[in-house]
Amino acid sequence: MLIIEKIQNGIVLDHIKAGQGVRIFNWLGLGKSPHMIAFVVNAASSEMGKKDIIKIYDTISINFDILGLIDPEITVNIIENQKVIKKISLQLPERVENILTCKNPRCITSTEKYIPHIFHLSNAASGTYTCEYCDETRSAEDFR
């Protein structure tokens, strides 16, 4: 049996779809973090069957837009004094900047490299985003 000690203060990313934990770990740059991190892959889950879990043994800044785009079902637990003081349920972000990239060769972002790639959520049900400059559509699936 795997035993991972309790977190005194930190963050737990829970309910990550099995196999997506590596992607989140890499996108958040946790491999370069000076903090202790526990990364559990394919943990048993009564709700999901299997899930990944990331425990960060300190409080760090996290881009919730990236997490929501990768998997809006992730739960973020903020821990203080070994107790969950806040649960954050993620969702698809309304606006993303420099996360999705526009593939339209006529878009200004293709020729002017200093302009940020900005997309707005146009359809939450399908996870579709629209480029702010040229109306090109991208799916949240394109990021996953």
N, C-alpha and C positions, 0 to 999 in steps of 0.2 A: 504494500500500500504506500502510495506517495503522500508524504506529509510536508506541507508548506506552512511555515509559521504565519501567525496572524500579523496583520499590518497595524503598526501603531498609528501612523499617519501616512496617507497616500491615496492611490486611486486604483480601483479595480474595474477593468473593462470586461463585462460579463455578457453572456448570451451571444457571443461571436459565432457565426456559422462556422462549422468545422471546416478547416482548411483556409479560412480567411485571416486567421490570426497572424500568419507570417507576413501577409501584405500590410496589415495594420502596424505590426512591429516595425517593418521597414519604412513605411510612410511617415511614421512618427519619429524616426531616427533613434529608436530605443537601443539599437546596437552600440551607439556611441554615448549613451547616457552614463553618467558616473553613478547612478543610483542602482540599488539592487532591484532586479526585475525577475519575477517568476512568470514563465510562459508555459501554459499547459495546453497541449494539443489533444483533441479527441476525448475530452473529459465526458463522463457519463452525465446525461441530462434527462430528467423525466419528461420535460417539455419538448426538447429538440432531438432527443436520441443521443447525439454527440454535439459537443460545442468546444470552442477554444476559449481560454481565459488568459488575460494579461493582468498581473498584479505589479504595480509600481510602488515601491516602498519609500515614497516621498511624494510631495505634491509638486507637479510640474504643469506647465502650460500645454494644453492640448487643443489642436484645431478640430473643433466639433464638426465643422463643415466637411472635412475629409472623412471623418468617421461616419457621418450621416450619409455621405455619398457612397461609401464602400458598403455599409450595412446599416440601414436606419433602425434595425431591430436591436442593436447593441444597447446595453444598459451600462451607464457610467455611475459607479458608486464612489463617493468621496468619503474617505475614512479619517476620523479624528479620534484619538484615544481608543482605538480598537472598535469603534462604533461607526456605523453608516450614518452620516449626518445629512447626506443629500443624495438622492437618486435622480439621475438625469436620463430621461428617455429621449433618444435621438429621433430625428426625422430628416427627410430630404431637405437640404438647405434651399431657401428661396433664391439666393444669389451665390454664385461661386466665382472666384477670381483666381486665375492662373492654376486651376486644378484640371479643368477640361480645356482642350485646345481646339480652336476652330480649324476645320479641315478644308474650308472653302478657299481655293487659291486666289480668289478675287477679294477676299476680306482684307481690310486694312491691317489686321494683325499678321497677315502673311508677308506684307511688304515693310511694315513699320514695326520693327522688333521691340521697340520700347513701349508699345501700347499693350496694356494688360488684356488677357483673354477673359472677358466677362460674359457669364451666361446667367440667364434667369430661368427659374423653374416655370415651364409653360403648361405642363400636365403632370400633376403629382401621381395620378393613377398609373401612368405608363413610365414615369420617371424621365420625362423629356425636358430638355433644356434648350433655350434659344439664345444664339449669339446676340449680344447687345448691338453689334455693328451691322451685321449682314443678314440676320434672321435664320442663319444656318441652324439646324436642329441636331442635337446630340442627345444620346441617352445616358442615364446614369450607368447603364450596363457597359458603355464604352470605357468608363473609368475602371470598372470592376475587372 
